Amino acid sequence: MNITFKKAEILKEHPEDSTLGFGTIFTDYMFNMDYSPETGWHKARIEPYGPIAMDPATMVLHYGQAIFEGLKAYRTDSGDVQLFRPKDNLKRLNKSGHMLCMPELDEAFLLKALKELIKVEKSWVPAATGTSLYIRPTIIATDPYIGLRSSNTYRLFIILSPVGAYYPEGFNPVKIWVTTEYVRAVRGGVGEAKTAGNYAASLYATELAHKDGYTQVMWLDGVELKYVEEVGSMNIFFVIGDELITPALNRSILAGVTRDSVIKLAGSWGLKVVERKISIDEIYAAHATGELKEVFGSGTAAVISPVGNIKYNGKEIIINNGQVGQLAAKLFHHLMDIQYGRANDEFNWIEPLQ
């Protein structure tokens, strides 16, 4: 399939790297591609960033049949641009699509299209350490129909956003609030898919957390409200004794690409990494005995996010005296060094733009 290009009449002014936040600025161009049962995926095009016209009955607006991914491109010290594990993100996009009855994508072609878009927008990739070009591939149902079924037609689009730190705290410990009233997902649902509805389900409890002065919600399992699953937009890790523990994937937890990177990297350093069920009571018990050394989240947006405070049932604990832990700092800086081309890529995670 050929990719057509339509030139923008007016280009935007680029922001200074020092002014970048997260997700508020978008580049000049986007990638679009459509699907119909008769033609398959077709009409691949790079065109000026702009609104998507929709019929009021478009199915995504009524039934939430939407999936997306998040990945990043980085500028190295030599000025080259590279991506971090894009094939894994595109593979997960297809997995999410399968769960939401969407047609399969040619991952090799989509990677090619993604690279072509970034080549057009290469000047938008910021250079300062801690900044990057955030990439958001999305698929939405486009049938104009308000009966409940999966759509027959779809739109895939990719938008780009130059970004700085995800959290206002930057690489400083965040405060986590544990809810015992609300759940994000349950096994047998779509918790392991990166779909819009999962995030809609998280909004109310997150607002409650913010009102109480906390950054994110720690979600417990949807059946017993006992076992830790994930935190907001991150997977979660605990250093207890000499083990690095993270909740095992159980069909209601998103299989994070950064989560997998942490597991592989920590294992290569000789650390004992354990994937298992872990209850919130076990975490509080470990804190009481001094065995809980560190807590941190992992995700594309923040990479590694140390956790300094956890509040559960009205009781707050402070982890590592509210300071960034040694392992969290080591993982953060090593992953960043790989992403920016300053460290050896022993796992072949880097995809050059060329």
N, C-alpha and C positions, 0 to 999 in steps of 0.2 A: 504494500500500500504506500503510495506517495503521500508526502506531507506538504500541503500547500502553505504559502506564506502571504499574508496581507499586511502591508506596511501601515503603521500608525501615522496619522497626519501631524500630531503634536506629541512630543515626548515629555515626560515628567522630569522635574528637577530631582536629582538624587539627594537624599539626606546625608548629613554628616554622620559618620560612624558613632560618634559620641552621643548622638541624640536618639539612637535606636531603642525602642521598647520592644514589645512583642505583638505581632499580628495586626498592626494598624496601618502599615504602609504596603502598597502593592505595586508591582513592576508594570511596565508598559504593555506586555503581551501575556497571553494565556494560550494553552493548548486545548482544543476541543475535538471531540470525536463522538459520533452517534452510532446507535445500534437499532436495527430492526430485524425481525425474524427473516424477512425476505433477502436482505442484503448483508446481514451480519454487521460487524463493526466496520464503519466506513466514514468517509469525509473527514479524514484526519487533517487538522489545520492549525497553524499558529497564526493568531490574529490579535488585534488590539484588545487589551483587557476592557471588559465592559459588562453591562447587565445581560442576563439571560431572560429572554421573553418566555412567559409561561401562560398557558391557559389557567384560569382559576380552578379548574377541575384536575390539574396535573396531580398525579397520584402521590408523588413524594410529599406534597403539601398536606395530604390527608392521612396517609398511612405510614409515613416515615421510612419508606424504602430507600435508604441512603447509606453509603459506606464511604470511608475516606482513609487516607494514610497521612503520616507526617514523617518527613525525612529532611536532611539538610545537605547543602553544598558548602564547602569551605575553601577559602583562599589561602594558599600556602605562602611561606615567606618569599618564595621565588616568583609569586604572582600566578602560579597555576591554580586551577580550580579542580576539586575532587569531591566525590560523594562518598558517604559512609554507609555501606551495606544496603545499597538501593535494591538489589535483587531480592533480599529478604523482605523488604517492605512490599515489593510488588507481588511476591509470592503470598504474603499475608493478605493483600488486597483481594487476590483471587479466592483465598479461603473465606474471607468475609463475604464476598460476592456469592459463593456457593451457598452459604448459610441463609442468604437473603434472596435466593432464587434468581440471581443475576447471571447473564451469559459470561462465559470464561473469556479472559483476555490473553492475548499473545504477549507474554511477559518480556520477551526479547524485543519485540516491536515497541512496547511501551517504554522500555528503557531507552531505546533509540530516540523515541519522540521526546522523552524527558531531557535527554542530553541536547537534542536540537534546540529545544526551548531555552535551556540554560546558556547555550552558545550565543543565542540571540540576545540574551539578557545578562551576559557575562559581566558587564560593567556594574551591574547591581549587586554583585557578590561583595560584601564589605570585607575589609582587610584587617581590622583591629581584632586582637585576640578576644574571644568571648562573643564575637558576632558571627553571623552566618547567613546564608540564604535559605529560609524555610520553604519547603516544597509541600504543597497540599494537593495530591490527586484525590478526586472525588467522583463517585458515580451516583446518579440520581435516576429514579423512575420518572418517565415523561409521558406516559399515556394520559390523555384527558378523560378520566373515568373515575366515578366515585362508588363503584362496586368493589367489594373487598376481594382482591386477588393480586397475584404478582403482575407487574407491568410487562408489556410486550416490547416496549421501546425504552431506551436509556440514553443519557448523555454522560460522557466522561469528560471532565475538565481538570486541568492542572493550573493552579495559580501559584505565584511566587511572592515571598515577602522577606525583605531584609530585616533581620531581627538582632536584638541584643539579648540580655538576660530575660528568662521567662518569669522569674519571681522578682518582685521589687527588692527582696532581701539580697538578691544576687547569690553568690556562693556563701551563704551564711545559714545557720540552722533555722528551719521553719517550725511553726507550731501546728500540731495535728490534733484534731478533735474526733473522737470515736463516737459514732452514733449507734444507739441500741434500738432506735425506732424505725429507721429507714434502711432499705437495702438497694443496692445498685443492680444486682443481677442474681439469678439463681441457675443452678445446674439444670440443663435441659432447655434453657432459653438461649439468648444470643450474647451472653456476657463475654464470650471469647472472640466475638466479632467486633471490629472497629466500626460500629454503626451509630448513627446519630441518636437513636433512642436511648442507648446506654448513658449518654451524656446528659440528655434531657432528664433522665431519672435521677441524676446526681445533683441537680441544681438546687432543689429546696433545702436539702440538708447542708449543702455548701454555703448557702446564704445564712443558715443558722450558725454555722461555724464562724463565718466572717463576723457576724454580730457579736459573737462571744470572744472575738479577738484572735481567731485561729485561721491559718492559711488554707488548710485542706482538710478533707474528711478521710478518716481511715474506715474503710468498709469492712464489716464482718459478713460471714456467710449468711445467705438468705434463708436458711432453714433453722439453725440453732442460735443464730446471732452470737456465736462463740468464737469462731475461727477467723483469723485475719485473712483478708483476700488481697486488696490493693488500696492505694491511696490516691484519690482524685485522678490526676493524669499520670500517675506513676505506679510502677511495681515497687515493692517494699522489701528491705533487707534488715536483718537483725544480727549483730555480733553478740553472741551469748557464749561466754567461756572462750573456747578456742575454735568455735564453729561460726561460719557465716550461713545464716538460715534465711530462706525465703519461702513463702507459701508455694506449695506444689500446684502446678497447673491442673485445674479440676473441671474444665469446661465452663467455668463462670469467671475466669481470670484471663485478661488479655496477655497473650504471649509476647511480651515486649522484646524488641530487637536489642535495646540497651540492656534489658534484664539478662538476655542470653550472653551479651558481651561481657557483663560483669561476672557471670558464672564462669565463663571460659577464661577470662583474664585472671580472676582470683585463683582458680584451679591451677593455672600455669605457674602461679607464684608459690604453690605448695600449700595453699590454705584448704581447709576442710570445708567444702561447700555442700550444704544439705538442702534439698527441696522436700518439704514435708508440711503437713498441717501443723499450724502453731496457733494456740489460743491466746486471746488477749490476757487471760488470767495468768498464763505461763510467762508472758512478757512482764507483767507487773510483779510476779514472784521473782523473776530473774533480776529485776531492778532492786527489789528488797534485799536480795542476798549479795548485791554488787556484781553479779555475773553479766548483767546487760551493759555492754561496753559502748556500743554504737547502734544507731538506727539511721538509715538513709533510704531515699527513694531513687529510682532510676527511670529515665524516660528520654525520648528524643529532645524534647523542648529544653529541659533543665540539665540533661546528662546525668549528673549526680546531685541530689539535694539532701544535705544533712538534716536530720530532725533533732531539735533540741528539747521540745516539750511534747508530751502526750497527755490529753485529758480524757478520762473514761469514768463514767458514772460519778462525775463531780470531783474526782481525785486526779490531780495533775502530778506527773512525774517529770523530772528534769534529767535528760540523758547527757552523760559526759560533761556535767557542769555547764550545759548549754553551749559547749564549744564544738567546733568541727572535729570529727574523729580522724585518727591517723589513716585508717583504711579508706574512709570516704574521700579524704584529700588525695591519697595516692591513686585511687581509681579515677577520680575526676581529672587529675592532671595527666595521667597516662592516656586515658581515652582522648582527652583534648589534644595531646601531643600526636596521637595516631591520626586524628581527624584533620589536624593542620599540617600533617606531613613532617613532624619533628621527631617522630619515633618510628622504629622499625615496625612494619605491618606484618607481624608474624602469622596472623590468621587470614591474610588476604581479604580484609574487610574493605579496603579502599578501591573505588572505581574511578579512574581518571576520566576527566571530561572528554579528552581527545579520543 
